[in-house]
Amino acid sequence: MISEKKRHQWLESGLIKRQEKSFNQIRNLLSRALKDIKTAEQNLPIDEEAVYTFVTYLCFGQEGPLCSSMAIVQMTGLNIKPR
């Protein structure tokens, strides 16, 4: 977690900007994550290797980091300011 002092410094220097929080978006992201976990659990007895591939894709694939970043932005109310 970012300290209050560090967050204030970053806001003042323009490295980050305030972002409107969206609890609906947070709920949607958590709901999607729960569906993915249930899918992985159901498929684990059938094809363990495929489950690991699926989970790896979610964590490191094209959508994983994006979804994680979106969740962090929505929960903290802060976003990286474009240069």
Backbone torsions as a table, in degrees:
resi	resn	phi	psi	omega
1	MET	NA	142.0	-179.9
2	ILE	-78.9	134.5	177.1
3	SER	-68.0	153.6	-179.7
4	GLU	-60.2	-38.9	179.3
5	LYS	-63.4	-46.7	-179.4
6	LYS	-64.6	-42.4	179.4
7	ARG	-60.8	-43.2	179.1
8	HIS	-62.6	-43.0	178.3
9	GLN	-60.5	-44.9	-178.6
10	TRP	-66.3	-38.6	176.8
11	LEU	-64.2	-46.1	-179.0
12	GLU	-64.4	-36.7	-178.2
13	SER	-81.8	-9.9	178.2
14	GLY	86.6	8.5	178.3
15	LEU	-71.1	-30.8	176.1
16	ILE	-130.7	162.3	178.1
17	LYS	-134.5	159.5	178.2
18	ARG	-70.2	143.4	-179.2
19	GLN	-129.9	133.9	178.0
20	GLU	-64.8	132.5	178.6
21	LYS	-79.9	142.4	177.9
22	SER	-128.7	101.7	-178.8
23	PHE	-68.5	-26.4	174.3
24	ASN	-65.3	-41.8	179.1
25	GLN	-65.8	-40.6	177.5
26	ILE	-60.8	-45.9	179.3
27	ARG	-60.7	-42.4	179.3
28	ASN	-64.2	-41.7	179.6
29	LEU	-66.0	-41.3	178.4
30	LEU	-68.0	-37.7	177.1
31	SER	-62.9	-42.4	178.3
32	ARG	-63.3	-41.9	179.4
33	ALA	-63.0	-40.3	178.7
34	LEU	-63.9	-41.4	176.7
35	LYS	-61.0	-41.9	179.6
36	ASP	-64.5	-40.5	178.1
37	ILE	-64.0	-44.2	179.1
38	LYS	-62.8	-41.1	178.4
39	THR	-61.6	-44.7	179.5
40	ALA	-62.8	-44.0	-179.8
41	GLU	-62.0	-40.7	-178.5
42	GLN	-68.5	-32.3	-177.5
43	ASN	-89.2	-11.7	-177.3
44	LEU	-57.2	-46.0	179.1
45	PRO	-67.9	-23.2	-176.4
46	ILE	-83.7	-49.0	-175.5
47	ASP	-151.3	89.7	-176.0
48	GLU	-60.8	-41.3	-179.0
49	GLU	-62.9	-40.6	178.6
50	ALA	-64.2	-36.5	178.6
51	VAL	-64.1	-44.1	178.9
52	TYR	-62.5	-38.5	177.3
53	THR	-64.2	-44.2	179.1
54	PHE	-59.8	-48.7	-178.7
55	VAL	-65.4	-40.6	178.1
56	THR	-62.0	-43.0	178.1
57	TYR	-60.2	-43.9	-179.1
58	LEU	-63.6	-37.0	-177.7
59	CYS	-79.8	-40.0	-171.9
60	PHE	-120.0	-4.9	-178.6
61	GLY	-74.6	-166.8	-175.9
62	GLN	-64.5	-37.1	-174.7
63	GLU	-92.2	-27.0	-175.4
64	GLY	-55.9	-59.9	179.8
65	PRO	-61.3	-34.9	179.7
66	LEU	-63.4	-46.9	179.8
67	CYS	-64.3	-40.8	178.1
68	SER	-62.5	-44.2	179.5
69	SER	-63.3	-41.1	179.2
70	MET	-63.4	-40.1	179.4
71	ALA	-63.9	-42.9	179.2
72	ILE	-63.2	-44.1	179.0
73	VAL	-60.3	-45.0	-177.8
74	GLN	-66.7	-38.3	-177.1
75	MET	-76.1	-36.6	-175.7
76	THR	-89.2	-25.1	-175.2
77	GLY	77.1	15.1	178.8
78	LEU	-123.1	145.9	-179.6
79	ASN	-139.1	149.3	177.5
80	ILE	-70.1	129.7	-179.0
81	LYS	-80.3	129.0	179.1
82	PRO	-65.4	147.2	-179.5
83	ARG	-86.0	NA	NA
